[in-house]
Amino acid sequence: MKIACEVPWQSRQFTVPLERITRCEQLGFDAVFTAEGAGSDALTPLAYIAAHTSKIRLGTHVATVTARPATVLAQGLATIDAMAGGGRVIAGVGAGFPSIAEGWHGRPWGKPVRRMRDYVGVLRQAFASQGARDTSGNAIESTELYWEQSRARLANPVRCQSSETSLPYSGSGALGVLPWAMPVESGFEPEVHLAAVGPQMLELTAEIADGWFPWGFAPGMMPTFQRQLDAGFARRTDGKRRAEFDVWAIVDLLVCDDVAAGIDLFRAYVVEWSEYMRLQTEALGFTGLCDRLAELVAAGRRNEALAAVPDDYVDTAFLIGSHRRIAKRLQSWMESGATGLIFRYGPQVQVGAHDIAEDMDIWETIAKATS
């Protein structure tokens, strides 16, 4: 079982929990992930973390595809990986939400599944094109020689033309420029993991990605996704086997003596994200919960919505309680079918989460419980 921690991204005052990250690295955690929405970005913190660590892997969970072209993400990850010593980066990408794509990035939501296929294809092309070479196969070793080479003679230029992506740009006003290759030479092609919720995106993930970040995953839910995973793997052309495919599940946790009080702290998270937790609530037997919460919030009855979140649901979806209780309940996550667990401390909400003091000893408890 791989284990990882994550940098909080919902807090209004962004900080990198460096004490947590260095402690996790010492304890043998496999990775640390960053995220992004309309606040902190996913790449900048990774560079900072790279400067303060030596071996823990550095991943985005996730970089949003409408935030930057795939070639720009490839540049950023290649740069961070070079600063980190090489071979440490994980490329995690996701479609995000329509509200972020159109409301913050100014990009049309369009066809997210088609766009994701293009994005992953361009990412892989960009890393495969590292180290420009001429047609004789010789490395281009000098600046003068590099610029003397015709753009058409560079091996493996990055190209993609579809309804969602045009690279090189070929739309109205296009100048007809030649495609580029990425001249950075590292020899490292990071794993590409995708965040997927809907059935079409999940099938695509199983078809083209190295791993999957499920949203709202909980023990007992893997059979819910098996049909889409099987359909995607049936279309794979690279020979990757299901056993080589990572599933990184998010595990939100909180150390506290009073379990009921801890459950109360997670109610706001459930209400805030209920629109995207429907599959989880239905799979865990809480049918109609998301609709009920949406109705109450729409009616301005937020306190009633908080009270309507069932205790049993919160206690199943999150790890809450003492070290002993968390370690015991963690076993069901170990047997859930996930190959990796991303631990986040406290409810991931904008207001209140940063006021919770983090129990640093829980990371050792997790390392021992998952070893």
Disulfide bonds with the S-S distance in Angstrom:
none
